[in-house]
């Protein structure tokens, strides 16, 4: 009997085990770190708020002293510009120190446009927002505006002053897209006994009164960057149209002012026949008039019949025997009663006082 042999099942194949070599270990040890590199992050809102709060706590006394010093400069420039004439042509009384919220918002906008300034948020935040202190000069006409800007630039360039110009932006020749027009001049105003740096940047905005009125009429504060509202097509179109119209009015006002200067301060000569603004005037007799308004260059008076005439500065100078420039309102007051010679030509009716009222 043959025995039956059972075949034993083959042993399962052994998986080859991976052996580690020294070189494999070195490769694992030297494998590069694949974690993403950190991207520099700019100042957070909290960083900006903290920087602004610290800045205001430290620099407010310095800013106030700089504001006073800058207004002193503008007053001196305005006095030189009007040269003893009509001081009301220029208003240098308006100023502001930007509030904290506006300063922080301005800093965020600046950093979006100029991220390279981010390190200065902690070290020198005034470099990011240099216009915290601001002053405004309002001018009667574009001619006055040009005179003020020129005089201020000359003042800052003089070796006799320690105030200097940092930057000039001309938004009159090249208005902003919104229609905004003005000259912006950034001045460096030194201050003594400063808490922080020994000088403050002060922004001076020089505008005509109509350019300033444009800002009010178009609610510019509401629509400018950082404002509560975003300008739509309608607002933008209307604002630009208004800016253009007011610019035309400014030009007309300039022409009228030039014409008025010619009639009140120009080279009229007192001869047998009175010549006014290059044209002979007819003598209309003598009458009594009452002064109704008076200013630096002329006065207006009215007779018993309600006819209004102009008293030119030239006639007051003749009565004073002076060749120097004078202010008419230093010698004539409202409600003064005068005896005058009446002179008239195609350009106007003029009252020439026979004598000046007695001074109290």
Secondary structure, DSSP 4 states (H G I P E B T S, - for coil): -PPPPPPPPPPPPPPPPPPP-HHHHHHHHTPPP-SPPPPP----HHHHHHHHHHHHHHHHHHHHHHHHHHHHHHHHHHHHHHTTS-GGGEEEEEEEE--HHHHHHHHHHHHHH-GGGTTHHHH-HHHH-TTSEEEEEEESSHHHHHHHHHHHHHHHH-TT-S-EEEEEEETTTS--TT----EEEEEEEE-SS-SSSSEEEEEEEEEEHHHHHHHHHTTHHHHSTTSSS---HHHHHHHHHHHHHHHHHHHHHHHHHHHHHHHHTS--B-SSS-EETTEE-EEEEEEEEEEEEE-SSEEEEEETT--EEEEEHHHHHHHHT--S---GGGT--TT-EEEEEEEEETTEEEEEESSPPPP-
